[in-house]
Amino acid sequence: MSAPWSSIILDTPDPVEAWTALFARLKETAQSTTSPVALHDATVAPDRLLSEAAWELWHRYADSAPRTSVRLKEWFNAPSSSGRAVLILDALSLRELPLLLGAAHARGIVLKNIAVTGAEAPTTTDQFAKALGLPTRSALQYDGKPGTFALGNGPNVYTDVVNLPFEDCSVPPKPRVVLWHTWLDDLIHLQKRLPDQIATLASTVLQGDGFWSFINKLRQGRELVITADHGYAVSKRFSTEETDTEAIEVLRQIFGASRCAPASTAWENRFMPPVALDANGQHVVMGQRKWKVQGGFPHVCHGGISLLEVAVPWVEIAAC
């Protein structure tokens, strides 16, 4: 039986052990939950504990949680008898993990490892790109990889950023490939789909033959990792709405309807529990917290630090 969320969050003195246990519990929860709504509901209690009682764990997140960028560098650059491929599915969250696992199982595809790893803070595409030594995601486009790219820049490494339908994506005959696909993030930001629409489309695409045909192209002579730069939050289902008028005014002025904002000065903890923290030059909202703002919050968002924003799938698949 897994330890209760409260025991992991409140009774684990070492932050590394706490975040490792939190991510293990999130993996277990995601694998046993097929409903995106049920998965969100399962994170309400731990998100509130983290933001309202154990916010120091969020302050230790960057140096304590098992972060995706660190694991990618270690995995991709480790000695291997086969090639290596990375597919970064922008904004892939734990909601989509059961879809990947079920579709792989139905096709008899061997999964070498399943884990949960963490995004950067703030949970944005640009911050993840910087953690990999890139100025922005687009630096990888058309095999552009700069010399600072943490996963290598030699002739045997091919990179690209793509948004084509998966069945139309080509994979060059290089032993080491890093592809960043923007499909899911585009649904969130460009097409502004609602959570139910995203869930339906994700189910269709990630279980479809077009996606898995693309996966098999990547696996030809290469071990493959499927992961993400960050997850996403569904603000409509956030558990905490600010009611303090002073806090609401501060949040409106600094964040508007966003989850993070550039920081010119350090965040002042004027409210208890704190509503935000500083990370990588940004003010970042903690937990499932929203406030009334003109026009309302986007239904689907990221940039802050809640569990489904920071936690992403890590799926290793054997070469074929």
Buried (B, 14 or more C-beta within 10 A) or exposed (E): EEEEBEEBBBEBEEBEEBBBBBBBBBBEBBBEBEEBBEBBEBBBBBBBBBBBEBBEBBBBBBEBBBBBBBBBBEBBEEEBEEBBBBBBBBBBBBBBBBBBBBBBEEEEBEBEEBBBBBBBBBBBBBBBBBBBBBEEBEBBBEBBBEEEBBBBBEEEBBBBBBEEEBEEBEBEEBBBBBBBBBBBBBBBBEEEBEBEBBBEBBBEBBBBEBBBEBBBBBBEBBBBBBBBBBBBBBBBBBBBEBEEEEBBEBBBEBBEBBBBBEBEEEBEEEBEBBBBBBBBEBBBBBBBBBBEBEEEBBBBBBBBBBBBBBBBBBBBBBBB
